[in-house]
Structures are given as C-alpha cells and as structure tokens.
C-alpha cells in the first residue's frame, strides 16, 4: 500500500514546530518498504502568518486541503501527521476537492475530547476545542470555507469514539445534533463503523494521541486519565479500517516536548505502526 503523507510541520501562529513529524516519518518509511510514499509538508512561513487566529487556521487549512487533495486525486490513501486537531476542516476540504462536493464523507473521531464546542458553549475559549463543530457548519464558516471545505459535514455522518471528557454544553450539543458516540470497545466501534460505512462513500479516520491513557502520553497538553491502552485502541481502529471505506487517516496532536516526551513518541509510533498494519491488511 503506497501512501501519500501530509506532514503538518507547525502548530499555531508562532511557528511552533511539530517535532514528532520526523519520528513518525521514520515509522512510515520502515512500514512502506519498497513502496516509497509521497510526502508533502504543510508549513505557513512566519512572514505569511496573519494576526487573526481564525484567518491563520483558514490559510493553513487551505494548504492542508491542497496537499490532501493531491494524494486523493492520484488514488493514494492519505496519511496526515503532525499539527493538531484544527487540521480537520482542511483534511475534509481536500477530500471534497478530490471526490467532489456531493461525496458522502464520514468521520470517525478518536479523541479524549469531542472538539465540538462553539463560541457559545466553550468553557476555555480554545479554538482547538471547536474543529468538529466548525466542519459541521455550526461556527466560523470563514475557517471552514478557507480550508476548502465548502459543504458542512452532516452530523449523522460523525462517529465519536471515547470522548471521555466533554464540557456539559458540548455534550448536550453532541446529543442534540445526533452524533453517534461509542466507547472504545471493539464490537461497539465495529457496529457504529459498519452503519457509517453503509451511508458514506468514504471515511476519514482521525486519531488524537490523547485518546490514549495519560500515562502513555505524559507530555500531551490535554492528556486525560482513565483512557485505553494501545492494544484496545488498535483493536478499535482495526474495526474501522475493516469497513474498506477509509481513504484517509490522521494521527495528530502528539505533543512530545519536555520530560516524558520519549514515552509519548514511543506510544504514538506504536499507534501509527499498528494502524498502518491494520489499514494495509484491510486494503489487500
């Protein structure tokens, strides 16, 4: 399985690097063997970074979309690494570019959080807690449209896995909009993924490293206790890729800086390695 890899080389406006990109690239290259991947790096130079954070996310999202679309149009499965969850509108925008605005795209979201806040529901004000709501068309249309996601994602095509820490109003919004939420348990994930696959043309599988237990990602900025281990998470990921509908996978928000960073990198590397193995087996 030859991959098209999109590496997001920075997080945010201050040109903060994503150091995990290089380590994850090595995992991809080792896994690929003779099937050398196409690699595209997305970076917004400091001179081009706007002051407004929404304008930045729209600009970066548009570049992510172009990079994703290039691989998808070539018929290659797309892997996204680096950056954080704000990449979501850009990834979906790239898939819409490649497959058309009428394509029925589904999202399976592995995360300790729902990232479904809006400016009206958020407790923290963090834009990183809003990308799924943005992609669903609930807020910041300029971010979504700048990311070339012109058609909002219907909420009945979203499956959230784990999301063990939700803000109260965010949880109410998730329930009200009909998003499917399942625990990170293989059989329940498999059933939800099959239902999603039956009504979609393709699926984007998005994984935030903080879905893992905090002990496995000790440097993650939004780590949460009481999460799953690697084996449990990989079993659930395998259940999704076995639908045969997954055309893009993202492993983002690794945050490996500081003491304990090697533990986080090791966990992310094993998560990526196992995910690629399952995806390749499902595609063969």
C-alpha positions as CSV (number, residue, x, y, z in Angstrom):
1,X,0.0,0.0,0.0
2,X,1.7,3.2,-1.2
3,X,0.8,6.2,0.9
4,X,0.5,9.9,0.3
5,X,1.7,11.5,3.5
6,X,0.8,15.0,4.5
7,X,3.0,16.3,7.3
8,X,1.8,19.4,9.2
9,X,5.1,20.9,10.3
10,X,3.8,23.5,12.8
11,X,1.2,24.2,15.4
12,X,-0.3,27.6,15.6
13,X,0.7,31.1,14.5
14,X,4.0,31.2,16.4
15,X,5.7,28.7,14.1
16,X,5.9,26.2,16.9
17,X,7.4,23.0,15.3
18,X,5.8,19.6,15.4
19,X,8.9,17.5,16.4
20,X,7.0,14.2,16.2
21,X,6.8,14.6,12.4
22,X,10.3,13.2,11.8
23,X,9.9,10.3,14.1
24,X,6.5,9.3,12.6
25,X,8.1,9.7,9.1
26,X,10.6,7.0,10.1
27,X,7.8,4.7,11.1
28,X,6.1,5.3,7.7
29,X,9.3,4.6,5.8
30,X,10.0,1.5,7.7
31,X,6.5,0.2,7.2
32,X,6.5,1.1,3.5
33,X,9.5,-0.9,2.4
34,X,9.8,-0.7,-1.3
35,X,6.5,1.3,-1.6
36,X,8.1,4.6,-1.0
37,X,5.4,7.2,0.0
38,X,4.8,10.5,-1.5
39,X,5.4,13.1,1.2
40,X,4.0,16.7,1.3
41,X,4.9,19.1,4.0
42,X,2.5,21.9,5.0
43,X,4.1,25.0,6.5
44,X,3.0,28.6,6.7
45,X,6.2,30.8,6.8
46,X,6.2,33.5,9.6
47,X,6.0,36.3,7.0
48,X,2.7,35.0,5.8
49,X,1.0,34.3,9.2
50,X,-1.9,36.7,9.8
51,X,-2.5,38.2,13.2
52,X,-6.1,36.9,13.4
53,X,-6.1,33.2,14.6
54,X,-9.2,32.3,12.5
55,X,-7.5,33.8,9.4
56,X,-4.4,31.7,10.1
57,X,-6.4,28.5,10.5
58,X,-8.2,29.2,7.2
59,X,-4.9,29.8,5.5
60,X,-3.3,26.7,6.9
61,X,-6.4,24.7,6.3
62,X,-6.4,25.6,2.6
63,X,-2.8,24.4,2.3
64,X,-3.7,21.2,4.1
65,X,-6.6,20.7,1.7
66,X,-4.4,21.1,-1.4
67,X,-1.9,18.6,0.0
68,X,-4.6,16.1,0.8
69,X,-6.4,16.5,-2.5
70,X,-3.2,15.9,-4.4
71,X,-2.8,12.4,-3.0
72,X,-6.5,11.5,-3.1
73,X,-6.8,12.5,-6.7
74,X,-3.9,10.2,-7.5
75,X,-5.8,7.4,-6.0
76,X,-3.4,7.0,-3.0
77,X,-4.5,6.5,0.6
78,X,-3.7,9.7,2.6
79,X,-2.0,9.8,6.0
80,X,-1.9,13.1,7.9
81,X,0.7,13.5,10.7
82,X,1.8,16.5,12.9
83,X,-0.1,19.5,13.8
84,X,-3.2,19.2,15.9
85,X,-7.0,18.7,15.6
86,X,-7.5,22.1,13.9
87,X,-6.4,20.3,10.7
88,X,-9.9,18.7,10.4
89,X,-11.6,21.2,8.0
90,X,-8.5,21.1,5.8
91,X,-8.5,17.4,5.5
92,X,-12.2,17.3,4.8
93,X,-11.7,20.1,2.3
94,X,-9.1,18.2,0.5
95,X,-11.3,15.1,0.3
96,X,-14.1,17.3,-1.1
97,X,-11.7,18.7,-3.7
98,X,-10.7,15.2,-4.8
99,X,-14.1,13.4,-4.7
100,X,-16.5,16.3,-5.3
101,X,-18.8,18.4,-3.1
102,X,-21.5,15.7,-3.3
103,X,-19.3,12.9,-2.0
104,X,-20.7,11.4,1.2
105,X,-17.8,11.7,3.6
106,X,-17.9,10.2,7.0
107,X,-15.8,11.0,10.1
108,X,-14.7,8.6,12.8
109,X,-13.2,10.7,15.6
110,X,-10.9,9.0,18.2
111,X,-10.2,11.6,20.9
112,X,-10.5,12.1,24.7
113,X,-12.5,15.2,23.8
114,X,-15.3,15.9,21.3
115,X,-13.8,19.2,20.0
116,X,-17.5,20.1,19.3
117,X,-17.6,23.4,21.2
118,X,-18.8,26.6,19.7
119,X,-18.1,30.2,21.0
120,X,-21.4,29.9,22.8
121,X,-20.7,26.5,24.6
122,X,-16.9,26.7,25.3
123,X,-15.6,27.0,28.8
124,X,-12.0,27.7,27.7
125,X,-12.3,29.6,24.5
126,X,-9.8,27.3,22.9
127,X,-10.2,27.1,19.1
128,X,-8.6,23.6,19.4
129,X,-11.8,22.5,21.0
130,X,-14.0,23.5,18.1
131,X,-12.9,21.9,14.8
132,X,-15.6,19.3,14.6
133,X,-18.3,21.9,15.2
134,X,-16.6,24.1,12.5
135,X,-16.7,21.2,10.0
136,X,-20.3,20.6,10.8
137,X,-21.1,24.2,10.0
138,X,-22.0,25.4,13.5
139,X,-19.5,28.2,13.7
140,X,-16.6,30.1,12.0
141,X,-17.6,29.5,8.4
142,X,-14.6,31.5,7.3
143,X,-12.3,28.9,8.8
144,X,-14.2,26.1,7.1
145,X,-14.5,27.7,3.7
146,X,-10.9,29.0,3.7
147,X,-10.0,25.3,4.3
148,X,-11.9,24.5,1.1
149,X,-14.5,22.5,3.0
150,X,-17.4,24.1,1.2
151,X,-20.0,21.6,2.3
152,X,-20.6,21.2,6.0
153,X,-20.3,17.7,7.3
154,X,-23.8,16.3,8.3
155,X,-23.7,15.2,12.0
156,X,-25.3,11.9,11.2
157,X,-22.0,11.0,9.4
158,X,-19.9,11.6,12.5
159,X,-18.9,8.8,14.9
160,X,-17.1,9.8,18.1
161,X,-15.1,7.2,19.9
162,X,-14.2,7.5,23.6
163,X,-14.6,11.3,24.1
164,X,-14.4,10.7,27.8
165,X,-14.1,14.4,28.8
166,X,-16.8,16.6,27.4
167,X,-17.9,20.1,28.6
168,X,-21.5,20.0,29.8
169,X,-22.9,22.2,27.0
170,X,-20.7,20.5,24.4
171,X,-22.2,17.1,25.4
172,X,-25.7,18.4,25.1
173,X,-24.9,19.8,21.7
174,X,-23.5,16.4,20.6
175,X,-26.6,14.6,21.8
176,X,-28.9,17.2,20.2
177,X,-27.3,17.0,16.8
178,X,-27.5,13.2,16.7
179,X,-23.8,12.4,16.6
180,X,-23.1,8.8,17.4
181,X,-20.9,8.3,20.5
182,X,-19.4,4.9,21.4
183,X,-16.9,3.7,24.0
184,X,-13.6,2.5,22.7
185,X,-14.7,-1.1,22.7
186,X,-14.1,-3.1,19.5
187,X,-17.6,-4.6,19.0
188,X,-19.4,-1.3,19.6
189,X,-16.9,0.6,17.4
190,X,-17.3,-2.0,14.7
191,X,-21.1,-1.8,14.7
192,X,-21.0,2.0,14.5
193,X,-18.4,1.9,11.7
194,X,-20.5,-0.5,9.7
195,X,-23.6,1.7,10.0
196,X,-21.5,4.7,8.9
197,X,-19.9,2.9,6.0
198,X,-23.4,1.9,4.7
199,X,-24.3,5.5,4.2
200,X,-21.0,7.0,3.1
201,X,-18.7,6.8,0.1
202,X,-15.5,7.2,2.1
203,X,-14.4,7.7,5.7
204,X,-11.7,9.9,7.3
205,X,-10.4,8.3,10.5
206,X,-9.0,10.9,12.8
207,X,-6.9,10.0,15.9
208,X,-5.7,12.4,18.6
209,X,-3.0,10.9,20.6
210,X,-4.8,12.0,23.8
211,X,-7.3,9.2,23.3
212,X,-4.7,7.0,25.0
213,X,-4.4,6.9,28.8
214,X,-2.4,9.8,30.2
215,X,0.4,7.5,31.3
216,X,1.1,6.7,27.7
217,X,1.2,10.3,26.5
218,X,2.6,12.2,29.6
219,X,3.6,15.3,27.7
220,X,0.3,15.8,25.8
221,X,-1.2,19.2,26.6
222,X,-4.7,17.8,27.0
223,X,-3.9,14.3,28.4
224,X,-6.7,12.6,30.3
225,X,-6.6,9.7,32.9
226,X,-8.7,6.5,32.7
227,X,-8.1,6.0,29.0
228,X,-7.4,2.9,26.9
229,X,-4.1,1.2,26.3
230,X,-2.5,0.7,22.9
231,X,-4.0,-2.8,22.3
232,X,-7.5,-1.7,23.0
233,X,-7.2,1.4,20.8
234,X,-5.6,-0.5,17.9
235,X,-8.4,-3.1,18.1
236,X,-11.0,-0.4,17.7
237,X,-9.0,1.3,14.9
238,X,-8.8,-2.1,13.1
239,X,-12.6,-2.3,13.3
240,X,-13.0,1.0,11.4
241,X,-10.5,0.2,8.6
242,X,-12.1,-3.2,8.1
243,X,-15.1,-1.4,6.6
244,X,-13.0,-0.8,3.5
245,X,-14.2,2.8,3.3
246,X,-11.2,4.6,5.0
247,X,-9.4,6.8,2.4
248,X,-7.6,9.0,4.9
249,X,-6.1,8.6,8.4
250,X,-4.8,11.3,10.7
251,X,-2.6,10.9,13.8
252,X,-2.2,14.3,15.2
253,X,-1.7,16.2,18.5
254,X,1.2,14.2,19.7
255,X,2.9,16.9,21.8
256,X,6.1,15.2,22.7
257,X,8.1,18.1,24.0
258,X,9.6,18.0,27.5
259,X,10.3,15.4,30.2
260,X,8.5,12.2,29.3
261,X,8.5,13.1,25.6
262,X,10.1,9.9,24.6
263,X,7.3,7.9,26.2
264,X,4.8,9.9,24.2
265,X,6.8,9.4,20.9
266,X,7.0,5.7,21.6
267,X,3.3,5.4,22.1
268,X,2.5,7.5,19.0
269,X,4.9,5.4,16.9
270,X,3.3,2.2,18.1
271,X,-0.1,3.6,17.4
272,X,0.9,4.6,13.9
273,X,2.7,1.3,13.2
274,X,-0.3,-0.7,14.3
275,X,-2.8,1.5,12.4
276,X,-0.8,1.2,9.2
277,X,-0.6,-2.6,9.5
278,X,-4.4,-2.9,10.0
279,X,-5.1,-0.5,7.2
280,X,-2.8,-2.3,4.8
281,X,-4.4,-5.7,5.7
282,X,-7.9,-4.3,5.2
283,X,-6.9,-2.9,1.8
284,X,-5.3,-6.1,0.5
